[in-house]
């Protein structure tokens, strides 16, 4: 299948069954190398990676046959050692899972260094180090991992970082090792739990299943067994995210809800109504999705494999959201594709992704102003949004920082509003500098006088004066006003409703203030960033680089 054609603009509704987990199936299939015999698996997903793994196992003499769609028979009776070649391994990183079983059963393994996903370095150091600690000699020869051992012996393995792949590989190697093996800081993802349960059913004693400390008592003679693959939590989460994006009502069936706790929590935080059954999860989308702060983490945290789906979801949520992937910091190749569809997304140098309200919301054209966003966030009428000037006291607000929701929201309406606010700031600067407004220049983080390089003020000085004088009040006409005031160590973007001032994010506000000036002077947005306490940003058409202390 080379392409998929999608006709959008429709709400997704109905029941959808969830397939078996690919990430649980792949290591379990390689575990059949540990004991000769016939295995029967059910709920096996019909995916390319599964076919690739079966093709790889066939090189080792393992036969397989599908039956009734999702049932699979595997016969490892005549399994033998062989090389896991680059041509196959490069297409799927999970191929490295054969390393542990081959070493455990045959005392030798030759496996190509893996390929697979096109994003980010994913080193196999933990796999290699773990095999060495179990007694194997491991070398890298011409792009292949070559491991040999007389026998594997149990050991204590404290992982520096949690690794799903390394945990699975070492579990299988330790399954037949002599003595006891303990893995500290082991991955406790549901897929690892499923593998450990499968090895237990083969006769291997494993304590601590589902925790970060696994203890394996090796069994030199494991036996074949049958297994049903667990539901795919990523597929289930994807269906639920799609329902939320389209404003739909979808029930995912055949799922394990406890595997989805982090995803369900974020969907509820976004405003969705989620109903959890014994083996199902139903989502009813809200009229508008709320913005979120998403940070990926090992299970039971938010899964990295759901990061891209939530980026799409947050592209149609109101306000500005942030996404940080702590597992794979550069897993953002989908950003460019979402931007092609009109999403307003910025990736900062530190890997944080800011997802702003997109050009479309729930499939409808949506023109947004700063005041509309503020009113929406605060749950008040647009005409109630007014600036609070002259009051430097800060009152926290439960919905979080408004600046992260309103900074740099795209669209002509916002650019006009920004220019109007900058114009008011320019008027204050002219009064302070005793010159005509048309002679005021905004550049390099300062407000200066055309033709008088030594005569200038910082944007902060002008902004503070604007707040004191309320000169920026009603800058955008009825219902819209915004002001920024800039102190040496604190920046606040204020939207006031009935006398309340909101404390907001330093970086988002500093960037917003610089954008106001840039938009007025050149009519184009900039993308400033904070680097070591300094605000930097390239501004188009003659303004050069702007920077200021923040």
C-alpha positions, 0 to 999 in steps of 0.5 A: 500500500503506497498511499492512503486517501482520507476524506475528512471533516466527519465525526468518528462514531461507533465501536472498534475492536483493538488488535493484539499488541505488536510490541508484545508479540515480537519478543514472545515470538523470539522466545520460542527459540528457547525451547523446541516444540509447537506453540499456538498464539492467539490475537496476533496482529496482522502487521508487516513487523510480525511477518518480518519477524517470522521471516527472520525466525525462518532463517533459524529453522522455525516454521509458522502458520497462520490460522483464522486470521489472528491465530498463529502456530509456531514450530521451533522443533528443528531450530538451529543457529544462524546469522541474523542478516543486515537485510532483515534486521535493518528493516525492524529494530525488534530483530535484536530480540533474537540475541538473548534466545540464541545465546541462551540456547546455542551459546552463540549469536551473530546479529546485525546491528539494528535499523528500523525507526528513522528517528533518533539514536537508540543504542544497543549498549545495554543489550551488549553490557547485559550479555557480558554481565551474564558471562558472554564475550561480545564483540562488534565485527563489521556491523554485527554483534557477535556473542559467545559463551560456554554458559550463561550465569545469573548476575545482578544488573542495575540499569542506568536507564529503563530500557524496554528492549534491553529488559526483554532481551536479558529476561530471555537470556537469563531464562536458561542461565545458571542461578539467579539474575536480578534486573534493577530499574527494569522496564515495567511496560505491559509488553515486558509484563506479557513477556515475563508471564509467557516465560513463566508459563514456559517454566521459568520462575520470575519474581517482581513481574510488573515492577522495576525489579525482576528476579529470574531463576533460570531453568535449563529446560523450559517447555513450549506453551500457548499464549494470547497476545495482550491488546495494543494500548497504542492502537487503542489510544490512537482510536480514542485520540482520533475520536477526540480530534474529530469531535466524535463518540468512539468505544474501543473494545477488547482493551486493557484499561489499566494500560491506558491510565496515562492516556485516559488521564490526558484525554479527560484533562483535555475535556473529553468524557471517558467511560471505562468498562471492564474491557472497553473505553468509550470517549465522547469528545467535547465541543472544544479541546483544552490545551495540555502539557504533555511529557512522555515517560516510561510506563506508567507515564505517558507513552512516547508512542502516543506523542505524535497522535497527541500533537495532532490532537493539540493542533486543534485544541484551544490555546497553546500546549507543550509536548516534551518527549523525554524518551526520544528527544528528536522524535519529531519528524511528524511536525513538518507534516502537521505544519503542511496541514496548517498546524502552528507548531514550534520546536525549541532547541531544548526539544520542547514542542509548542503546539498553538491553536491551528488554522482549523478547529474541529474542522471549521475555519477559526479566526482567533484574537488574543482577547477571544482566547483569554475569554475562552480560557477564563470562561467569561464573555468577551466584553468582560476582558479588560486590562488591569493597569497599575497593579503589580500584585500577582494572583495565581489562576487555576488554569495555568499560565495564560501566556503559554496559551496566547503567545504567538498565536497565528492568524491575521487577526492576532497580527493586527491586534499585536500591531495595535498594542505595539503602536500604543507602546510606541506612543508611550515611548515617544512621550518618554523620549520627547519625540514624534511617534513616527520617529520612534524605532523598535529594534534590538530589544529597545525603543529608540529615536530615528537618527539618534543612536544614543537616545533609547529606552528598553522595552521594559521601561516603556512597558512599565510606563505603559502599565502605570499610565494605562496607555495601552488600555483598549489598545485593540478596540472594544473587548481587546486590551493587552499589556506587558510589563517587564521587570529585571527578573520577572515578566508578566503578561496580564489579562484582567477579569474583574480585578484579577491579574494572572501570573504567567510564564517568563519565557512565553511573555518575553517572546510575546513582547518582542513579537509585538515590536517585530510585527509592528515594524515589519509585519512578520512574525519572529521565532525568538528563543531563550539561551542562557538567560538572553532572548534571541530572535531573527527579525525579518526585513531590516530589524536584524537580531533582537535580544534583551535580558530576561 
